[in-house]
Amino acid sequence: MDPGYRSPLVDFFRRGDTLREMRLMAAEGGVTAAALEQVALLVLLADDPDQEVALTAEATLQALPNAELRALLACSDVPQEIRMFFAERGVEVGEQPSADPSGPIIADDDDDDEDLDLEDGDDDKAGQRKQDTSAPTILAGLPVKRKMKLAFKGTREQRAQLIRDPNKIVAAAVLSSPKLTEAEVESFAKMANVSEEVLRVIAMNRTWLKNYGVMIGLVRNPKTPIALSMQLLPRVNERDMKMLAVDRNVPEALRIAARKFIVKARSS
């Protein structure tokens, strides 16, 4: 069943090409995410064609804490599809919405948060842990489940590394993190060493595209699919359009289109 909820992480599973191992992990509640995302994934996977995945998701749904679930269903951003899904199972919407819907509804048994949520001003030892866990070689060697937890709950430095992870689900988790800022998204849009999928997800988010820095970062990025760059080109200001017209790092078709926009603007 389509849960009616959209996020980079949920959309990754919706496409249907996710590895069985990842679907099973999500069905077990092993994907660290916001409560609504976790529930949306379970609703989606309850209809998975793989019987083991579907049965696992069903068991996890049955084990959800009733009070927390009802409070979550009372939140204004919960899609009607999810409310109807649980109404058919006798779960009513709570009287008061959840106080913190950004946290997970399924507790993480892996209680190793020592290097998570470290803020400036922590002691030297904590600062050293933060630096070590942000090192590319350390992050690359972590299991996927751990990477996803760091993508969701970790530091800015960790997200900057994990957005480039070869496993697309890790990058999707970064883009779904409640701690992610528009400044980070802008920096991701400019990275030439992220996957095209990351750039596509950013380009599909209307809120992020309202930020001019994000938009022009995508247009200037040689990794951005040309169709997306062309679609965004009319929004580029005159100064940046002139720079694009002579930028050898972007596709020739984009440079030509930029020149045409300049000529048209001068003749009008």
Residue, then its C-alpha position, 0 to 999 in steps of 0.5 A: m500500500d502506498p502510504g501517501y508520504r513522501s521523503p527521499l528515504v520512503d521514495f527510495f523504497r517506493r521505487g521497488d528496486t531496493l535490495r531484499e536485505m534493506r527491505l527486511m531491515a526496514a521491515e524489522g524497524g531497523v532503519t533509523a528515521a523519524a517516526l512518520e517515516q518509520v511507520a510509512l515504510l512499514v505500511l509500504l512493506a506490509d504489501d511487499p511481494d516477498q512474503e518474509v518481508a511482508l510478514t516481518a513488517e506486519a509483526t513490527l506493526q503489531a508491536l508498535p506502542n499504541a499510545e505513541l502510535r495514536a499520538l503520531l496519527a494525531c499529527s497534522d502532517v500524517p497522510q490520510e492513507i496512513r490514518m485509514f490503514f490503522a483505522e481498519r486495524g482498530v487504531e484510533v487517532g489520539e487526542q493529542p499529537s506527538a510532542d516529538p514526531s522527529g524522533p523514531i517510534i521504534a527504539d533502537d537496540d543498538d545503543d551506541d550513541e557515544d559519537l552522535d549529537l556532539e555539539d561544539g564545546d564538548d570535552d576533548k575526548a568527545g571532540q576526538r570521537k567526533q573527528d574520528t567518526s567523521a573520517p572517510t576511512i572510518l565511515a566507509g568501513l561501517p555497516v549500512k545500518r550504522k551508516m544510516k543511523l549516523a546519516f539520520k542522527g550524526t553530525r554535519e561532518q558525517r553527513a558530508q561524507l555519507i552523502r557520497d556513500p556508494n550505497k544509495i539508501v545511505a544518501a537517501a537517509v542523509l537527505s531525510s535527516p531532520k538535522l539537515t540544513e539548507a546550507e548543507v543541501e546547497s553544498f551537496a548540490k555543488m558536489a561533483n562527486v555525489s551520485e546523479e540520484v542525489l542531485r535528482v532528489i534535491a531537484m525534486n524538492r520544491t522547498w529546497l529549490k526556492n533557495y537560489g544557492v541550491m538551484i544555481g548549484l545544481v545548474r552549474n554542477p556537471k554531474t546534474p542530468i542535462a534535462l534538469s539543468m535545462q529545466l532550471l536554466p530560466r531561473v538563473n539571474e543575468r550575472d550567473m547566466k553570463m558565467l554559464a555561457v562561458d563555463r567549460n565545466v558544464p555541458e556544451a548544450l547548456r552553454i549554448a542555451a545560456r547564450k541564447f537566453i542572453v541574446k534574447a534578453r538583450s533584444s527584448 
